[in-house]
């Protein structure tokens, strides 16, 4: 169960960080990126299409190198988001970041869930899956809540470094989890 809980921590940290910013991406695109409201649906479509491609990519890479797929996806997402810390308000860069971010994270939740099922003993797989699902829901709600607090304190641009840092931290925790001496943790 320790391995499952550690993976759920990875989910809460990384996906929580993702939702800190993603919850407010439409407002960011309009107010910081300078996009018209009508363009937001196209931006979200680009993000989603890239995520679908990322899911296919992680399916290919994830079978052979699951740790690399998860950690690499989180680090690529963190790095792409971090570009917006350096260059906020550059429309073409926001499009590129959304596509990279979507691609990078497209398969991470599926890989993490697959890993939870691999590390859980057969007698607690159902419980492990439920705990994973609950941790993902905590990450969504918690990330949006933390994002709202940051929004009040630092505005839309304040969301960006928190999301990038949290995704990188999730990758570090996942890397550390994979190095744990416990045999079952090697699945990450």
MODELLER restraints for C-alpha pairs under 7 A, 6 or more apart:
rsr = mdl.restraints
at = mdl.atoms
rsr.add(forms.Gaussian(group=physical.xy_distance, feature=features.Distance(at['CA:1:A'], at['CA:120:A']), mean=6.62, stdev=0.5))
rsr.add(forms.Gaussian(group=physical.xy_distance, feature=features.Distance(at['CA:3:A'], at['CA:119:A']), mean=6.52, stdev=0.5))
rsr.add(forms.Gaussian(group=physical.xy_distance, feature=features.Distance(at['CA:3:A'], at['CA:185:A']), mean=6.08, stdev=0.5))
rsr.add(forms.Gaussian(group=physical.xy_distance, feature=features.Distance(at['CA:4:A'], at['CA:116:A']), mean=5.68, stdev=0.5))
rsr.add(forms.Gaussian(group=physical.xy_distance, feature=features.Distance(at['CA:4:A'], at['CA:119:A']), mean=6.76, stdev=0.5))
rsr.add(forms.Gaussian(group=physical.xy_distance, feature=features.Distance(at['CA:4:A'], at['CA:120:A']), mean=6.38, stdev=0.5))
rsr.add(forms.Gaussian(group=physical.xy_distance, feature=features.Distance(at['CA:4:A'], at['CA:128:A']), mean=6.44, stdev=0.5))
rsr.add(forms.Gaussian(group=physical.xy_distance, feature=features.Distance(at['CA:6:A'], at['CA:177:A']), mean=6.96, stdev=0.5))
rsr.add(forms.Gaussian(group=physical.xy_distance, feature=features.Distance(at['CA:7:A'], at['CA:116:A']), mean=6.79, stdev=0.5))
rsr.add(forms.Gaussian(group=physical.xy_distance, feature=features.Distance(at['CA:8:A'], at['CA:132:A']), mean=5.68, stdev=0.5))
rsr.add(forms.Gaussian(group=physical.xy_distance, feature=features.Distance(at['CA:8:A'], at['CA:135:A']), mean=5.78, stdev=0.5))
rsr.add(forms.Gaussian(group=physical.xy_distance, feature=features.Distance(at['CA:10:A'], at['CA:170:A']), mean=5.15, stdev=0.5))
rsr.add(forms.Gaussian(group=physical.xy_distance, feature=features.Distance(at['CA:10:A'], at['CA:173:A']), mean=6.20, stdev=0.5))
rsr.add(forms.Gaussian(group=physical.xy_distance, feature=features.Distance(at['CA:10:A'], at['CA:174:A']), mean=6.12, stdev=0.5))
rsr.add(forms.Gaussian(group=physical.xy_distance, feature=features.Distance(at['CA:11:A'], at['CA:135:A']), mean=6.58, stdev=0.5))
rsr.add(forms.Gaussian(group=physical.xy_distance, feature=features.Distance(at['CA:11:A'], at['CA:136:A']), mean=6.16, stdev=0.5))
rsr.add(forms.Gaussian(group=physical.xy_distance, feature=features.Distance(at['CA:11:A'], at['CA:139:A']), mean=7.00, stdev=0.5))
rsr.add(forms.Gaussian(group=physical.xy_distance, feature=features.Distance(at['CA:12:A'], at['CA:135:A']), mean=5.86, stdev=0.5))
rsr.add(forms.Gaussian(group=physical.xy_distance, feature=features.Distance(at['CA:12:A'], at['CA:136:A']), mean=6.31, stdev=0.5))
rsr.add(forms.Gaussian(group=physical.xy_distance, feature=features.Distance(at['CA:12:A'], at['CA:138:A']), mean=6.72, stdev=0.5))
rsr.add(forms.Gaussian(group=physical.xy_distance, feature=features.Distance(at['CA:12:A'], at['CA:139:A']), mean=4.64, stdev=0.5))
rsr.add(forms.Gaussian(group=physical.xy_distance, feature=features.Distance(at['CA:13:A'], at['CA:166:A']), mean=6.10, stdev=0.5))
rsr.add(forms.Gaussian(group=physical.xy_distance, feature=features.Distance(at['CA:13:A'], at['CA:170:A']), mean=5.48, stdev=0.5))
rsr.add(forms.Gaussian(group=physical.xy_distance, feature=features.Distance(at['CA:14:A'], at['CA:166:A']), mean=5.64, stdev=0.5))
rsr.add(forms.Gaussian(group=physical.xy_distance, feature=features.Distance(at['CA:14:A'], at['CA:167:A']), mean=4.53, stdev=0.5))
rsr.add(forms.Gaussian(group=physical.xy_distance, feature=features.Distance(at['CA:14:A'], at['CA:170:A']), mean=4.58, stdev=0.5))
rsr.add(forms.Gaussian(group=physical.xy_distance, feature=features.Distance(at['CA:15:A'], at['CA:139:A']), mean=5.56, stdev=0.5))
rsr.add(forms.Gaussian(group=physical.xy_distance, feature=features.Distance(at['CA:15:A'], at['CA:140:A']), mean=6.91, stdev=0.5))
rsr.add(forms.Gaussian(group=physical.xy_distance, feature=features.Distance(at['CA:16:A'], at['CA:139:A']), mean=4.06, stdev=0.5))
rsr.add(forms.Gaussian(group=physical.xy_distance, feature=features.Distance(at['CA:16:A'], at['CA:140:A']), mean=5.81, stdev=0.5))
rsr.add(forms.Gaussian(group=physical.xy_distance, feature=features.Distance(at['CA:16:A'], at['CA:142:A']), mean=6.19, stdev=0.5))
rsr.add(forms.Gaussian(group=physical.xy_distance, feature=features.Distance(at['CA:16:A'], at['CA:143:A']), mean=4.15, stdev=0.5))
rsr.add(forms.Gaussian(group=physical.xy_distance, feature=features.Distance(at['CA:17:A'], at['CA:143:A']), mean=5.88, stdev=0.5))
rsr.add(forms.Gaussian(group=physical.xy_distance, feature=features.Distance(at['CA:17:A'], at['CA:162:A']), mean=6.70, stdev=0.5))
rsr.add(forms.Gaussian(group=physical.xy_distance, feature=features.Distance(at['CA:17:A'], at['CA:163:A']), mean=4.46, stdev=0.5))
rsr.add(forms.Gaussian(group=physical.xy_distance, feature=features.Distance(at['CA:17:A'], at['CA:166:A']), mean=4.82, stdev=0.5))
rsr.add(forms.Gaussian(group=physical.xy_distance, feature=features.Distance(at['CA:17:A'], at['CA:167:A']), mean=5.88, stdev=0.5))
rsr.add(forms.Gaussian(group=physical.xy_distance, feature=features.Distance(at['CA:18:A'], at['CA:163:A']), mean=5.56, stdev=0.5))
rsr.add(forms.Gaussian(group=physical.xy_distance, feature=features.Distance(at['CA:18:A'], at['CA:167:A']), mean=6.80, stdev=0.5))
rsr.add(forms.Gaussian(group=physical.xy_distance, feature=features.Distance(at['CA:19:A'], at['CA:140:A']), mean=5.76, stdev=0.5))
rsr.add(forms.Gaussian(group=physical.xy_distance, feature=features.Distance(at['CA:19:A'], at['CA:143:A']), mean=4.74, stdev=0.5))
rsr.add(forms.Gaussian(group=physical.xy_distance, feature=features.Distance(at['CA:19:A'], at['CA:144:A']), mean=5.63, stdev=0.5))
rsr.add(forms.Gaussian(group=physical.xy_distance, feature=features.Distance(at['CA:20:A'], at['CA:143:A']), mean=4.35, stdev=0.5))
rsr.add(forms.Gaussian(group=physical.xy_distance, feature=features.Distance(at['CA:20:A'], at['CA:144:A']), mean=5.10, stdev=0.5))
rsr.add(forms.Gaussian(group=physical.xy_distance, feature=features.Distance(at['CA:20:A'], at['CA:146:A']), mean=6.20, stdev=0.5))
rsr.add(forms.Gaussian(group=physical.xy_distance, feature=features.Distance(at['CA:20:A'], at['CA:147:A']), mean=4.30, stdev=0.5))
rsr.add(forms.Gaussian(group=physical.xy_distance, feature=features.Distance(at['CA:20:A'], at['CA:159:A']), mean=6.43, stdev=0.5))
rsr.add(forms.Gaussian(group=physical.xy_distance, feature=features.Distance(at['CA:20:A'], at['CA:163:A']), mean=6.05, stdev=0.5))
rsr.add(forms.Gaussian(group=physical.xy_distance, feature=features.Distance(at['CA:21:A'], at['CA:147:A']), mean=6.50, stdev=0.5))
rsr.add(forms.Gaussian(group=physical.xy_distance, feature=features.Distance(at['CA:21:A'], at['CA:159:A']), mean=5.38, stdev=0.5))
rsr.add(forms.Gaussian(group=physical.xy_distance, feature=features.Distance(at['CA:21:A'], at['CA:160:A']), mean=6.28, stdev=0.5))
rsr.add(forms.Gaussian(group=physical.xy_distance, feature=features.Distance(at['CA:21:A'], at['CA:163:A']), mean=5.93, stdev=0.5))
rsr.add(forms.Gaussian(group=physical.xy_distance, feature=features.Distance(at['CA:23:A'], at['CA:144:A']), mean=5.94, stdev=0.5))
rsr.add(forms.Gaussian(group=physical.xy_distance, feature=features.Distance(at['CA:26:A'], at['CA:40:A']), mean=6.10, stdev=0.5))
rsr.add(forms.Gaussian(group=physical.xy_distance, feature=features.Distance(at['CA:28:A'], at['CA:156:A']), mean=6.02, stdev=0.5))
rsr.add(forms.Gaussian(group=physical.xy_distance, feature=features.Distance(at['CA:29:A'], at['CA:35:A']), mean=5.66, stdev=0.5))
rsr.add(forms.Gaussian(group=physical.xy_distance, feature=features.Distance(at['CA:30:A'], at['CA:36:A']), mean=5.99, stdev=0.5))
rsr.add(forms.Gaussian(group=physical.xy_distance, feature=features.Distance(at['CA:30:A'], at['CA:37:A']), mean=6.26, stdev=0.5))
rsr.add(forms.Gaussian(group=physical.xy_distance, feature=features.Distance(at['CA:32:A'], at['CA:88:A']), mean=6.86, stdev=0.5))
rsr.add(forms.Gaussian(group=physical.xy_distance, feature=features.Distance(at['CA:32:A'], at['CA:89:A']), mean=4.93, stdev=0.5))
rsr.add(forms.Gaussian(group=physical.xy_distance, feature=features.Distance(at['CA:33:A'], at['CA:89:A']), mean=4.33, stdev=0.5))
rsr.add(forms.Gaussian(group=physical.xy_distance, feature=features.Distance(at['CA:33:A'], at['CA:90:A']), mean=6.01, stdev=0.5))
rsr.add(forms.Gaussian(group=physical.xy_distance, feature=features.Distance(at['CA:33:A'], at['CA:91:A']), mean=5.13, stdev=0.5))
rsr.add(forms.Gaussian(group=physical.xy_distance, feature=features.Distance(at['CA:33:A'], at['CA:94:A']), mean=6.78, stdev=0.5))
rsr.add(forms.Gaussian(group=physical.xy_distance, feature=features.Distance(at['CA:34:A'], at['CA:89:A']), mean=6.77, stdev=0.5))
rsr.add(forms.Gaussian(group=physical.xy_distance, feature=features.Distance(at['CA:34:A'], at['CA:91:A']), mean=6.69, stdev=0.5))
rsr.add(forms.Gaussian(group=physical.xy_distance, feature=features.Distance(at['CA:43:A'], at['CA:95:A']), mean=6.82, stdev=0.5))
rsr.add(forms.Gaussian(group=physical.xy_distance, feature=features.Distance(at['CA:46:A'], at['CA:99:A']), mean=6.12, stdev=0.5))
rsr.add(forms.Gaussian(group=physical.xy_distance, feature=features.Distance(at['CA:47:A'], at['CA:98:A']), mean=5.35, stdev=0.5))
rsr.add(forms.Gaussian(group=physical.xy_distance, feature=features.Distance(at['CA:47:A'], at['CA:99:A']), mean=5.07, stdev=0.5))
rsr.add(forms.Gaussian(group=physical.xy_distance, feature=features.Distance(at['CA:47:A'], at['CA:102:A']), mean=4.81, stdev=0.5))
rsr.add(forms.Gaussian(group=physical.xy_distance, feature=features.Distance(at['CA:48:A'], at['CA:102:A']), mean=6.29, stdev=0.5))
rsr.add(forms.Gaussian(group=physical.xy_distance, feature=features.Distance(at['CA:50:A'], at['CA:99:A']), mean=5.48, stdev=0.5))
rsr.add(forms.Gaussian(group=physical.xy_distance, feature=features.Distance(at['CA:50:A'], at['CA:102:A']), mean=5.14, stdev=0.5))
rsr.add(forms.Gaussian(group=physical.xy_distance, feature=features.Distance(at['CA:50:A'], at['CA:103:A']), mean=4.52, stdev=0.5))
rsr.add(forms.Gaussian(group=physical.xy_distance, feature=features.Distance(at['CA:51:A'], at['CA:102:A']), mean=4.34, stdev=0.5))
rsr.add(forms.Gaussian(group=physical.xy_distance, feature=features.Distance(at['CA:51:A'], at['CA:103:A']), mean=4.38, stdev=0.5))
rsr.add(forms.Gaussian(group=physical.xy_distance, feature=features.Distance(at['CA:51:A'], at['CA:105:A']), mean=6.56, stdev=0.5))
rsr.add(forms.Gaussian(group=physical.xy_distance, feature=features.Distance(at['CA:51:A'], at['CA:106:A']), mean=3.87, stdev=0.5))
rsr.add(forms.Gaussian(group=physical.xy_distance, feature=features.Distance(at['CA:52:A'], at['CA:106:A']), mean=6.01, stdev=0.5))
rsr.add(forms.Gaussian(group=physical.xy_distance, feature=features.Distance(at['CA:53:A'], at['CA:103:A']), mean=6.23, stdev=0.5))
rsr.add(forms.Gaussian(group=physical.xy_distance, feature=features.Distance(at['CA:54:A'], at['CA:103:A']), mean=4.24, stdev=0.5))
rsr.add(forms.Gaussian(group=physical.xy_distance, feature=features.Distance(at['CA:54:A'], at['CA:104:A']), mean=6.01, stdev=0.5))
rsr.add(forms.Gaussian(group=physical.xy_distance, feature=features.Distance(at['CA:54:A'], at['CA:105:A']), mean=6.95, stdev=0.5))
rsr.add(forms.Gaussian(group=physical.xy_distance, feature=features.Distance(at['CA:54:A'], at['CA:106:A']), mean=4.64, stdev=0.5))
rsr.add(forms.Gaussian(group=physical.xy_distance, feature=features.Distance(at['CA:54:A'], at['CA:107:A']), mean=5.69, stdev=0.5))
rsr.add(forms.Gaussian(group=physical.xy_distance, feature=features.Distance(at['CA:55:A'], at['CA:106:A']), mean=4.83, stdev=0.5))
rsr.add(forms.Gaussian(group=physical.xy_distance, feature=features.Distance(at['CA:55:A'], at['CA:107:A']), mean=4.00, stdev=0.5))
rsr.add(forms.Gaussian(group=physical.xy_distance, feature=features.Distance(at['CA:58:A'], at['CA:69:A']), mean=6.00, stdev=0.5))
rsr.add(forms.Gaussian(group=physical.xy_distance, feature=features.Distance(at['CA:58:A'], at['CA:107:A']), mean=5.46, stdev=0.5))
rsr.add(forms.Gaussian(group=physical.xy_distance, feature=features.Distance(at['CA:61:A'], at['CA:69:A']), mean=6.27, stdev=0.5))
rsr.add(forms.Gaussian(group=physical.xy_distance, feature=features.Distance(at['CA:62:A'], at['CA:69:A']), mean=5.43, stdev=0.5))
rsr.add(forms.Gaussian(group=physical.xy_distance, feature=features.Distance(at['CA:66:A'], at['CA:188:A']), mean=6.06, stdev=0.5))
rsr.add(forms.Gaussian(group=physical.xy_distance, feature=features.Distance(at['CA:67:A'], at['CA:188:A']), mean=4.69, stdev=0.5))
rsr.add(forms.Gaussian(group=physical.xy_distance, feature=features.Distance(at['CA:70:A'], at['CA:108:A']), mean=5.40, stdev=0.5))
rsr.add(forms.Gaussian(group=physical.xy_distance, feature=features.Distance(at['CA:70:A'], at['CA:111:A']), mean=6.63, stdev=0.5))
rsr.add(forms.Gaussian(group=physical.xy_distance, feature=features.Distance(at['CA:71:A'], at['CA:171:A']), mean=4.90, stdev=0.5))
rsr.add(forms.Gaussian(group=physical.xy_distance, feature=features.Distance(at['CA:71:A'], at['CA:174:A']), mean=6.62, stdev=0.5))
rsr.add(forms.Gaussian(group=physical.xy_distance, feature=features.Distance(at['CA:71:A'], at['CA:175:A']), mean=6.80, stdev=0.5))
rsr.add(forms.Gaussian(group=physical.xy_distance, feature=features.Distance(at['CA:73:A'], at['CA:104:A']), mean=4.42, stdev=0.5))
rsr.add(forms.Gaussian(group=physical.xy_distance, feature=features.Distance(at['CA:73:A'], at['CA:105:A']), mean=5.60, stdev=0.5))
rsr.add(forms.Gaussian(group=physical.xy_distance, feature=features.Distance(at['CA:73:A'], at['CA:108:A']), mean=6.52, stdev=0.5))
rsr.add(forms.Gaussian(group=physical.xy_distance, feature=features.Distance(at['CA:74:A'], at['CA:104:A']), mean=6.67, stdev=0.5))
rsr.add(forms.Gaussian(group=physical.xy_distance, feature=features.Distance(at['CA:74:A'], at['CA:105:A']), mean=6.51, stdev=0.5))
rsr.add(forms.Gaussian(group=physical.xy_distance, feature=features.Distance(at['CA:74:A'], at['CA:167:A']), mean=5.64, stdev=0.5))
rsr.add(forms.Gaussian(group=physical.xy_distance, feature=features.Distance(at['CA:74:A'], at['CA:168:A']), mean=6.43, stdev=0.5))
rsr.add(forms.Gaussian(group=physical.xy_distance, feature=features.Distance(at['CA:74:A'], at['CA:171:A']), mean=5.73, stdev=0.5))
rsr.add(forms.Gaussian(group=physical.xy_distance, feature=features.Distance(at['CA:75:A'], at['CA:167:A']), mean=6.80, stdev=0.5))
rsr.add(forms.Gaussian(group=physical.xy_distance, feature=features.Distance(at['CA:75:A'], at['CA:168:A']), mean=5.60, stdev=0.5))
rsr.add(forms.Gaussian(group=physical.xy_distance, feature=features.Distance(at['CA:75:A'], at['CA:171:A']), mean=6.39, stdev=0.5))
rsr.add(forms.Gaussian(group=physical.xy_distance, feature=features.Distance(at['CA:76:A'], at['CA:104:A']), mean=5.86, stdev=0.5))
rsr.add(forms.Gaussian(group=physical.xy_distance, feature=features.Distance(at['CA:77:A'], at['CA:100:A']), mean=6.70, stdev=0.5))
rsr.add(forms.Gaussian(group=physical.xy_distance, feature=features.Distance(at['CA:77:A'], at['CA:101:A']), mean=4.56, stdev=0.5))
rsr.add(forms.Gaussian(group=physical.xy_distance, feature=features.Distance(at['CA:77:A'], at['CA:104:A']), mean=5.40, stdev=0.5))
rsr.add(forms.Gaussian(group=physical.xy_distance, feature=features.Distance(at['CA:77:A'], at['CA:105:A']), mean=6.52, stdev=0.5))
rsr.add(forms.Gaussian(group=physical.xy_distance, feature=features.Distance(at['CA:78:A'], at['CA:164:A']), mean=4.25, stdev=0.5))
rsr.add(forms.Gaussian(group=physical.xy_distance, feature=features.Distance(at['CA:78:A'], at['CA:165:A']), mean=6.80, stdev=0.5))
rsr.add(forms.Gaussian(group=physical.xy_distance, feature=features.Distance(at['CA:78:A'], at['CA:167:A']), mean=5.36, stdev=0.5))
rsr.add(forms.Gaussian(group=physical.xy_distance, feature=features.Distance(at['CA:78:A'], at['CA:168:A']), mean=5.71, stdev=0.5))
rsr.add(forms.Gaussian(group=physical.xy_distance, feature=features.Distance(at['CA:79:A'], at['CA:164:A']), mean=6.78, stdev=0.5))
rsr.add(forms.Gaussian(group=physical.xy_distance, feature=features.Distance(at['CA:80:A'], at['CA:97:A']), mean=5.31, stdev=0.5))
rsr.add(forms.Gaussian(group=physical.xy_distance, feature=features.Distance(at['CA:80:A'], at['CA:100:A']), mean=6.46, stdev=0.5))
rsr.add(forms.Gaussian(group=physical.xy_distance, feature=features.Distance(at['CA:80:A'], at['CA:101:A']), mean=6.28, stdev=0.5))
rsr.add(forms.Gaussian(group=physical.xy_distance, feature=features.Distance(at['CA:81:A'], at['CA:97:A']), mean=6.23, stdev=0.5))
rsr.add(forms.Gaussian(group=physical.xy_distance, feature=features.Distance(at['CA:81:A'], at['CA:160:A']), mean=6.60, stdev=0.5))
rsr.add(forms.Gaussian(group=physical.xy_distance, feature=features.Distance(at['CA:81:A'], at['CA:164:A']), mean=5.62, stdev=0.5))
rsr.add(forms.Gaussian(group=physical.xy_distance, feature=features.Distance(at['CA:82:A'], at['CA:160:A']), mean=6.92, stdev=0.5))
rsr.add(forms.Gaussian(group=physical.xy_distance, feature=features.Distance(at['CA:82:A'], at['CA:161:A']), mean=6.38, stdev=0.5))
rsr.add(forms.Gaussian(group=physical.xy_distance, feature=features.Distance(at['CA:82:A'], at['CA:164:A']), mean=5.52, stdev=0.5))
rsr.add(forms.Gaussian(group=physical.xy_distance, feature=features.Distance(at['CA:84:A'], at['CA:160:A']), mean=6.82, stdev=0.5))
rsr.add(forms.Gaussian(group=physical.xy_distance, feature=features.Distance(at['CA:85:A'], at['CA:160:A']), mean=6.23, stdev=0.5))
rsr.add(forms.Gaussian(group=physical.xy_distance, feature=features.Distance(at['CA:85:A'], at['CA:161:A']), mean=6.24, stdev=0.5))
rsr.add(forms.Gaussian(group=physical.xy_distance, feature=features.Distance(at['CA:113:A'], at['CA:132:A']), mean=6.91, stdev=0.5))
rsr.add(forms.Gaussian(group=physical.xy_distance, feature=features.Distance(at['CA:115:A'], at['CA:187:A']), mean=6.04, stdev=0.5))
rsr.add(forms.Gaussian(group=physical.xy_distance, feature=features.Distance(at['CA:115:A'], at['CA:188:A']), mean=6.21, stdev=0.5))
rsr.add(forms.Gaussian(group=physical.xy_distance, feature=features.Distance(at['CA:116:A'], at['CA:128:A']), mean=6.80, stdev=0.5))
rsr.add(forms.Gaussian(group=physical.xy_distance, feature=features.Distance(at['CA:117:A'], at['CA:125:A']), mean=5.99, stdev=0.5))
rsr.add(forms.Gaussian(group=physical.xy_distance, feature=features.Distance(at['CA:117:A'], at['CA:129:A']), mean=6.88, stdev=0.5))
rsr.add(forms.Gaussian(group=physical.xy_distance, feature=features.Distance(at['CA:118:A'], at['CA:187:A']), mean=6.85, stdev=0.5))
rsr.add(forms.Gaussian(group=physical.xy_distance, feature=features.Distance(at['CA:119:A'], at['CA:184:A']), mean=5.09, stdev=0.5))
rsr.add(forms.Gaussian(group=physical.xy_distance, feature=features.Distance(at['CA:119:A'], at['CA:185:A']), mean=6.33, stdev=0.5))
rsr.add(forms.Gaussian(group=physical.xy_distance, feature=features.Distance(at['CA:119:A'], at['CA:187:A']), mean=6.74, stdev=0.5))
rsr.add(forms.Gaussian(group=physical.xy_distance, feature=features.Distance(at['CA:120:A'], at['CA:128:A']), mean=6.57, stdev=0.5))
rsr.add(forms.Gaussian(group=physical.xy_distance, feature=features.Distance(at['CA:147:A'], at['CA:159:A']), mean=6.35, stdev=0.5))
rsr.add(forms.Gaussian(group=physical.xy_distance, feature=features.Distance(at['CA:150:A'], at['CA:158:A']), mean=6.36, stdev=0.5))
rsr.add(forms.Gaussian(group=physical.xy_distance, feature=features.Distance(at['CA:150:A'], at['CA:159:A']), mean=6.32, stdev=0.5))
rsr.add(forms.Gaussian(group=physical.xy_distance, feature=features.Distance(at['CA:151:A'], at['CA:158:A']), mean=6.73, stdev=0.5))
rsr.add(forms.Gaussian(group=physical.xy_distance, feature=features.Distance(at['CA:151:A'], at['CA:159:A']), mean=6.77, stdev=0.5))
rsr.add(forms.Gaussian(group=physical.xy_distance, feature=features.Distance(at['CA:174:A'], at['CA:188:A']), mean=6.88, stdev=0.5))
rsr.add(forms.Gaussian(group=physical.xy_distance, feature=features.Distance(at['CA:177:A'], at['CA:185:A']), mean=6.30, stdev=0.5))
rsr.add(forms.Gaussian(group=physical.xy_distance, feature=features.Distance(at['CA:178:A'], at['CA:185:A']), mean=5.36, stdev=0.5))
rsr.add(forms.Gaussian(group=physical.xy_distance, feature=features.Distance(at['CA:178:A'], at['CA:186:A']), mean=5.00, stdev=0.5))
rsr.add(forms.Gaussian(group=physical.xy_distance, feature=features.Distance(at['CA:178:A'], at['CA:187:A']), mean=6.95, stdev=0.5))
rsr.add(forms.Gaussian(group=physical.xy_distance, feature=features.Distance(at['CA:178:A'], at['CA:188:A']), mean=5.05, stdev=0.5))
rsr.add(forms.Gaussian(group=physical.xy_distance, feature=features.Distance(at['CA:179:A'], at['CA:186:A']), mean=6.88, stdev=0.5))
